[in-house]
Amino acid sequence: MTCATTYTAGRAGYPGDLPICSAGVSDRDDLLAGIKDKAVVHGDFVLSSGQRADKYVDLRRVLLDGRLGPLAGRVLLNATAHLSYDAVGGLTLGADPVATAMMHAAANRGTPVDAFVVRKTEKTHGLQRRIEGPDVEGRRVLAVEDTSTTGNSVLTAVDALTEAGAEVAGVAVLVERGARPAIQERGLPYVAVYELADLGL
């Protein structure tokens, strides 16, 4: 059995780095192969953080793939099984397919979780909601992102969720690109399914 690693900030009630062991080893391995095959693009790119990179990990090519998307949902559910939450989501657009994949995977297991979308700014018409989907007030939620370099996007979602009255159980990403210190500084449990080294980067 192979263990992924959960990175936590060691706040009260959460020990340090926790190993996660899951029977879904083949899912994790299959998803990694899919990411390497479809999501790693070489070139000259400017990231949302403003940093430049010669390799871009386009996880939407995986999360919106008919075979790999459901696989990602299962892998993320396995990786966050030690956290207690009943809704998942984050800042649009990077978090949307992650949350949707987890929602469908959880429903298929008979343990449904809701998904939500955090807008970058509050909607100025209609219901004028910042967080779309089921209400999060008073609920324990998981903030997600496909990949994160600085943590800015997912922490923007965390702030919006906290303001809306939700309790944030932690942060989870498929690929860690450097956000760990920023997440840990906020005292949040942090789960990264893969490191850049796993992708050969």
C-alpha positions as CSV (number, residue, x, y, z in Angstrom):
1,M,0.0,0.0,0.0
2,T,1.3,3.5,-0.9
3,C,0.8,6.5,1.3
4,A,0.3,10.1,0.1
5,T,1.4,12.8,2.5
6,T,-0.9,15.3,4.2
7,Y,0.8,18.5,5.2
8,T,-0.8,20.2,8.2
9,A,0.2,23.3,10.1
10,G,0.2,21.5,13.5
11,R,-2.5,23.7,15.1
12,A,-4.4,22.5,18.1
13,G,-6.2,19.2,17.2
14,Y,-4.1,18.6,14.1
15,P,-0.7,16.8,14.4
16,G,2.2,17.5,12.1
17,D,2.6,15.8,8.7
18,L,0.2,12.9,8.6
19,P,0.6,9.9,6.2
20,I,-2.6,8.9,4.4
21,C,-2.8,5.3,3.3
22,S,-5.5,4.4,0.9
23,A,-6.6,1.2,-0.9
24,G,-7.1,3.4,-4.0
25,V,-3.4,3.2,-4.9
26,S,-4.1,2.4,-8.5
27,D,-6.4,5.4,-8.8
28,R,-3.5,7.7,-7.6
29,D,-1.0,6.1,-9.9
30,D,-3.4,6.2,-12.9
31,L,-4.2,9.8,-12.3
32,L,-0.5,10.7,-12.0
33,A,0.1,9.0,-15.4
34,G,-2.7,11.0,-16.9
35,I,-1.4,14.3,-15.5
36,K,2.1,13.6,-16.9
37,D,0.6,12.7,-20.3
38,K,-2.0,15.4,-20.7
39,A,-1.4,18.3,-18.3
40,V,2.3,19.1,-18.4
41,V,3.0,21.7,-21.1
42,H,6.5,23.1,-21.9
43,G,7.0,26.7,-23.0
44,D,7.3,30.2,-21.5
45,F,4.3,31.0,-19.2
46,V,3.2,33.8,-16.8
47,L,1.4,32.2,-13.9
48,S,-1.6,33.8,-12.1
49,S,0.9,34.7,-9.3
50,G,2.9,36.8,-11.9
51,Q,5.8,34.4,-11.7
52,R,7.2,33.0,-14.9
53,A,7.7,29.3,-15.6
54,D,9.0,27.2,-18.4
55,K,6.6,24.4,-17.6
56,Y,2.8,24.8,-17.1
57,V,0.6,22.2,-15.4
58,D,-2.8,22.6,-17.0
59,L,-5.0,20.5,-14.8
60,R,-8.2,21.4,-16.6
61,R,-7.0,19.1,-19.3
62,V,-7.3,16.3,-16.7
63,L,-10.2,17.5,-14.6
64,L,-12.5,18.0,-17.6
65,D,-11.5,14.7,-19.2
66,G,-14.3,12.1,-19.1
67,R,-12.1,9.4,-17.6
68,L,-9.5,11.3,-15.6
69,G,-11.9,13.8,-14.0
70,P,-13.8,11.2,-12.0
71,L,-10.5,9.6,-11.1
72,A,-9.3,12.9,-9.7
73,G,-12.5,13.2,-7.6
74,R,-11.9,9.8,-6.0
75,V,-8.2,10.5,-5.4
76,L,-9.0,13.8,-3.6
77,L,-11.7,12.1,-1.5
78,N,-9.2,9.5,-0.4
79,A,-6.5,12.1,0.3
80,T,-8.9,14.2,2.5
81,A,-10.7,11.3,4.2
82,H,-9.2,12.3,7.6
83,L,-10.9,15.7,7.4
84,S,-14.5,16.2,8.3
85,Y,-16.5,18.3,5.8
86,D,-19.7,18.3,4.0
87,A,-19.1,20.8,1.1
88,V,-16.2,21.5,-1.2
89,G,-15.3,24.4,-3.4
90,G,-13.0,27.4,-4.0
91,L,-12.3,30.4,-6.1
92,T,-13.6,30.2,-9.7
93,L,-12.2,28.9,-12.2
94,G,-9.4,26.7,-10.9
95,A,-11.5,25.1,-8.1
96,D,-14.7,24.5,-10.0
97,P,-13.8,21.2,-11.8
98,V,-12.1,20.0,-8.6
99,A,-15.2,20.5,-6.5
100,T,-17.5,19.1,-9.1
101,A,-15.3,15.9,-9.5
102,M,-15.3,15.4,-5.7
103,M,-19.1,16.0,-5.5
104,H,-19.8,13.3,-8.2
105,A,-17.3,10.9,-6.7
106,A,-18.8,11.2,-3.3
107,A,-22.3,10.7,-4.6
108,N,-21.2,7.5,-6.4
109,R,-19.9,6.3,-3.0
110,G,-23.2,7.0,-1.3
111,T,-21.6,9.7,0.9
112,P,-22.7,12.9,-0.8
113,V,-21.0,16.3,-0.3
114,D,-22.1,19.6,-1.8
115,A,-20.1,21.8,-4.1
116,F,-19.9,25.6,-4.2
117,V,-18.3,28.3,-6.3
118,V,-16.6,31.4,-4.8
119,R,-16.8,34.3,-7.1
120,K,-13.8,36.7,-7.4
121,T,-16.1,39.6,-6.6
122,E,-19.6,39.8,-5.4
123,K,-22.3,39.5,-8.0
124,T,-24.0,42.9,-8.7
125,H,-27.3,41.6,-9.9
126,G,-29.8,38.8,-9.1
127,L,-29.2,37.4,-5.6
128,Q,-25.9,39.2,-5.4
129,R,-24.1,36.2,-3.9
130,R,-20.4,35.9,-3.5
131,I,-20.6,32.1,-2.9
132,E,-22.9,30.2,-5.4
133,G,-24.5,26.9,-4.6
134,P,-25.8,25.6,-1.3
135,D,-25.4,27.9,1.7
136,V,-22.2,27.4,3.6
137,E,-23.1,29.3,6.8
138,G,-22.6,27.2,9.8
139,R,-21.1,24.3,7.7
140,R,-17.6,22.7,7.8
141,V,-16.2,23.0,4.3
142,L,-13.0,22.1,2.4
143,A,-11.4,24.8,0.2
144,V,-9.9,23.3,-3.0
145,E,-7.8,24.3,-5.9
146,D,-6.3,22.4,-8.9
147,T,-2.7,23.7,-8.2
148,S,-1.3,26.6,-6.2
149,T,1.9,28.5,-6.4
150,T,1.4,31.2,-3.8
151,G,-1.8,30.2,-2.1
152,N,-3.4,33.6,-3.0
153,S,-6.4,32.2,-4.8
154,V,-7.4,29.5,-2.4
155,L,-6.8,31.9,0.6
156,T,-9.1,34.4,-1.1
157,A,-11.7,31.7,-1.0
158,V,-10.9,30.9,2.6
159,D,-11.5,34.5,3.6
160,A,-14.8,34.6,1.7
161,L,-16.0,31.4,3.3
162,T,-15.0,32.6,6.8
163,E,-16.9,35.8,6.2
164,A,-19.9,33.8,5.1
165,G,-19.9,32.0,8.4
166,A,-18.4,28.7,7.3
167,E,-15.8,26.7,9.2
168,V,-12.9,25.8,6.9
169,A,-11.7,22.3,7.6
170,G,-8.6,22.7,5.5
171,V,-7.2,23.2,2.0
172,A,-6.6,20.6,-0.7
173,V,-4.9,20.7,-4.1
174,L,-4.0,18.2,-6.7
175,V,-0.5,19.6,-7.3
176,E,1.6,21.6,-4.9
177,R,3.7,24.3,-6.6
178,G,4.8,26.3,-3.5
179,A,1.7,27.4,-1.6
180,R,2.4,25.3,1.5
181,P,4.1,28.0,3.6
182,A,1.3,30.5,3.0
183,I,-1.4,27.9,3.9
184,Q,0.4,26.7,6.9
185,E,0.9,30.2,8.1
186,R,-2.9,30.5,8.3
187,G,-3.0,27.5,10.6
188,L,-4.9,25.3,8.1
189,P,-4.5,21.6,7.4
190,Y,-3.0,21.3,3.9
191,V,-3.3,18.3,1.6
192,A,-1.4,18.0,-1.6
193,V,-1.9,14.9,-3.6
194,Y,1.2,15.4,-5.7
195,E,4.5,17.4,-5.5
196,L,6.2,18.7,-8.6
197,A,8.8,16.0,-8.2
198,D,6.1,13.4,-8.6
199,L,5.5,15.0,-12.1
200,G,9.2,14.9,-12.9
201,L,9.4,18.7,-12.7
